[in-house]
Each structure stands twice: as structure tokens, then as C-alpha cells.
Amino acid sequence: MAKSPPPFAGFEWMIAWRYLRARRAEGGVSVMTWISLVGITLAVFALVATLAVRSGFRAEFVDTILGANAHVTVYNSVTVTETGQSSRVIDDYDAMADRLREVPGVTRVAPLVKGQVMASYGGRNVGAEVFGISAEDLATIPRIADPEQWLGDIGRFEEGIAIGWGVAQQLNASVGDRIKLISPDGAKTPFGTSPRVSVYEVVYIFQAGRYDIDRTRAYLPFAEAQVYFNREGVADELEVMVAKPDTVEKMTLPLLRAGGERVLLWTWRDASGAFLRALEVEDNVMFVILSILVLIAAMNIISGLIMLVKNKGRDIGILRTMGLTEGSVMRVFFICGASVGTVGTIAGVVLGCLFAIYIDPIFSFVNYISGGGVWDPSIRGIYALPAKLELADVLSAVLLSLGLSFGVTIFPARRAARMNPVEALRYE
């Protein structure tokens, strides 16, 4: 008794290949095959590129948050002073900082003095948020000490003021210029509180990568900020950096215990959680929409295979009378459809990866031909369109495309396998 050939034998691949490359005059459907291939390629390319931009945008946004802001802000609850004023200042900030540093996972604790001022130079005014911090602690903030662009010398921080790139642009100030800071909470006199005005030399200009930070932030030496904001001997809050910011929730209880009874916490997730959740919802919706696009492209495979089965009806009848089983016929046409899906998926992944890798020159070219202004950092918050290839994103695109391509191929392949050879040859 003859041994039946194994599934996906060599002759099945040979027949499928001949059908795929057959010209239309020979009964092939090369045009539909190319349409299906291009459709799958473009759909997978769009999916991979979108997932890469999504991952890059989230990574850049989170990195700017963690690289220029506190992972956890520690401050006191409100108390009422003898004069009836409410206050949150921390009197024992050195002792509290020492206790917080002992918490496992804490990498840095820095006392801060914060206040809002009006910065003025050359007849221009701009609102700014001033952070009073020591030079040693400032040098440990990644996006400030090692920014994308900078001017001046951070080593001279104790001699003046450090301002964001956007603040410098709005004031038209540069390193060496002396800008004026005006605070409404100045010296107390018998006639009331008079505005405090001080002049500082710009020693350092940084671009942290976030438009809102660069446009509003300035840093003063801690001792100078205490004097300027009437915070002698106290701090407004403590800036805590941790080793694993993604799991900062696990550290809230130890930090509360180390801080004391009046301590309150505000984590980076509390500050940006709403935006991150909105971004996640948008990501999921985009994935669903692009998945439908891949499905639509995969449906072209069905139409192409149905036309192929119709044109090859005589061939199917002859192959069946020669002993080809239903399973072999089904596998031949399955190989035809799956090959188109596989090649299209590979081409789409390659194009998507190239787009993510070379997104900067591509974006620069688009910006050039459109006359500029394609990306507005005041709306997006960051200065460029980022892209980051994640293995999980690429694999999800590949599995989705191959799964849909293989799935839609089964129906026309089964139809070909169940074709009656007698009916197929009746009018031949």
C-alpha cells in the first residue's frame, strides 16, 4: 500500500508557487495578488509605525517627568501660625531629609524653596516658577544637569541663576545678562508688604525637553532662595528621587512613616496620572482601528483566492482525478493565501522599523516641504516626534497580521478542497 505524502509536501508548495506567479492570461490572478500584498504591507507598516510612535511618545513624556521633577514630593499639612496665617513650611527639613534617605529605594532627598515671580529683562516680562535648591542637588537632576541643549556653566550656579530655554527666549536673555526677579511677597513694612526686587546674573540656560518646563522654570541657590522668599531656616518641601519610579506606590507608606505625622506625599503619578490614562485609552483605540485596517487588507486575500479557485477549477478537477486528496488541495490554496500574508507582513514590519529608526530625517523632510510648523511644542509638550521600537509591539503586529491572513485563507481553501471534480470537468 502506497504511503500517503506528509502535509505541506514539496509538490504542494510547487503547485502553490506556480499558481501565484501565473499570468492572468494563463488563469492566474497576479493583479489581485499584488493588491493583497501591497494592502497587507501598508497596513502592517502603519500599525508598526503607530505603535513605535506611541511607545516613543510615552517614553519621552515619562522621561521628561522623571528627569526634571521629583518622583515624590514631601510636604507638611497646613498649620495656623500665631498670627493666624496658614503655613506648610518644614522647620526640621535636615532631620526629615536624613530620615527619608534611610528608606530603602530612595536615591536622593533635596530640600526645596519654591515661589512664583515675574522675571524682567530689557523691557520684557515673563512669569516664572523659581526653585531654590543646592548646587549639589541640582547637579543630580538628569534633565537639568545633562539637558538636550545648554548654555553657560552649571558649575557657576552659586553665582547667579539658571533659567529654562523658553524663559531665556521670552526675555531675549543669554548667559551673562542680569535679569530682574520681582516677587509680591517681599519685605514687611509698617505700610504693608512691599514687592521684593533682586537682580541675578544668568549663569546657565537649559533645555529639559518639555516645553512647559523650559518656558517657566528657573533655579536659585537654596540659601539665596530662602532669603528672597522669606524662608530663612525653613524649606517648602522635600524632593525625593527613588530607584524604581514605576513602582513608587510601594514606597508611599515607608516614606510617610519616615516623614512624620504632618507629612503628605504627592507622587509623579498623582501629577501626571490623568494624562497617562488618557494616553493609554488613546493607544488602545488606535490599536483597534489599525487592527481593523489590517483585517480589511487581509480580506483582499479572500477575493484573490476565490478568483484563483474559480480560474483553476479545471486544474483542481484534474488533480483530484490524479489522486490529490481534499487536504492537499486545501493546503495548496492555503499556502497561496498565507504566502501573500507572510510576505506582506515581513515587508510591512521592515518598512515600519525603518520609519521608526529614521523618523528624525523623515520628519525634518516633511517639515521642510510643508514650510515648517508641523509640530507645535506648545501643544504636544515635547519638541520632536519620537519613536521607540518595542519587541512586544512588533510581535503583536506580526501575530495580528499573520493570524488574520491565515484565518481568512481557510474559507476559500476549504471551498477549493470540496469542489466536485466531476462538476469541475463536466464542461471542459
TARA-V431380 format. One record per backbone hydrogen bond with DSSP energy under -0.5 kcal/mol. NH is the residue of the N-H (numbers start at 1). CO is the residue of the C=O. Records with the same first field share a line. If there is no record, write none. Layout:
# TARA-V431380
NH: CO ; CO
This chain:
# TARA-V431380
9: 6
13: 9
14: 10
15: 11
16: 12
17: 13
18: 14
19: 15
20: 16
21: 17
22: 19
26: 23
27: 24
28: 23
33: 29
34: 30
35: 31
36: 32
37: 33
38: 34
39: 35
40: 36
41: 37
42: 38
43: 39
44: 40
45: 41
46: 42
47: 43
48: 44
49: 45
50: 46
51: 47
52: 48
53: 49
54: 50
55: 51
56: 52
57: 53
58: 54
59: 55
60: 56
61: 57
62: 58
63: 59
64: 60
65: 61
66: 62
67: 63
68: 64 ; 65
69: 65
71: 240
72: 240
73: 266
74: 72 ; 238
75: 73 ; 264
76: 88
77: 262
79: 87
81: 79 ; 85
84: 81
87: 79
90: 235
91: 89
93: 90 ; 91
96: 92
97: 93
98: 94
99: 95
100: 96
101: 97
102: 98 ; 99
103: 100
106: 103
107: 241
108: 241
110: 239
112: 237
113: 132
115: 130
117: 128
118: 182
119: 117 ; 126
120: 180
121: 124
124: 121
126: 119
128: 117
129: 216
130: 115 ; 128
131: 218
132: 113 ; 130
133: 131 ; 220
138: 134
139: 135
140: 137
141: 138
142: 140
143: 67
144: 141
145: 141
146: 142
147: 144
148: 207
149: 207
151: 205
153: 203
156: 153
157: 154
159: 156
160: 157
161: 201
162: 219
163: 204
164: 217
165: 206
167: 214
168: 164
169: 165
170: 166
171: 167
172: 168
173: 168
176: 202
177: 174
179: 177 ; 200
180: 120
181: 198
182: 118
183: 181 ; 196
186: 184
189: 192
192: 189
194: 187 ; 192
196: 183
197: 195
198: 181
200: 179
202: 177
203: 161 ; 201
204: 161
205: 151
206: 163
207: 149
208: 206
211: 381
214: 210
215: 211
216: 212 ; 213
217: 213
218: 129
219: 162
220: 131
221: 160
222: 133
225: 221
226: 222
227: 223
228: 224
229: 225
230: 227
231: 226
234: 231
235: 90
236: 112
237: 112
238: 74
239: 110
240: 72 ; 238
241: 108
243: 105
247: 244
248: 245
250: 247
251: 248
252: 249
255: 251
256: 252
257: 253
258: 254
259: 255
260: 256
263: 260
264: 75
266: 73
268: 71
271: 267
272: 268
273: 269
276: 272
277: 273
278: 274
279: 275
280: 276
281: 277
282: 278
283: 279
284: 280
285: 281
286: 282
287: 283
288: 284
289: 285
290: 286
291: 287
292: 288
293: 289
294: 290
295: 291
296: 292
297: 293
298: 294
299: 295
300: 296 ; 297
301: 298
302: 298
303: 299
304: 300
305: 301
306: 302
307: 303
308: 304
309: 305
310: 306
311: 307
312: 308
313: 310
316: 312
317: 313
318: 314
319: 315
320: 316
321: 317
322: 318
323: 320
324: 319
329: 325
330: 326
331: 327
332: 328
333: 329
334: 330
335: 331
336: 332
337: 333
338: 334
339: 335
340: 336
341: 337
342: 338
343: 339
344: 340
345: 341
346: 342
347: 343
348: 344
349: 345
350: 346
351: 347
352: 348
353: 349
354: 350
355: 351
356: 352
357: 353
358: 354
359: 356
362: 358
363: 359
364: 360
365: 361
366: 362
367: 363
368: 364
369: 365
370: 366
371: 368
372: 367
376: 374
377: 375
379: 376
380: 376
381: 377
383: 209
386: 384
388: 52
394: 390
395: 391
396: 392
397: 393
398: 394
399: 395
400: 396
401: 397
402: 398
403: 399
404: 400
405: 401
406: 402
407: 403
408: 404
409: 405
410: 406 ; 407
411: 407
412: 408
413: 409
414: 410
415: 411
416: 412
417: 413
418: 414
419: 416
421: 419
424: 420
425: 421
426: 422
428: 425
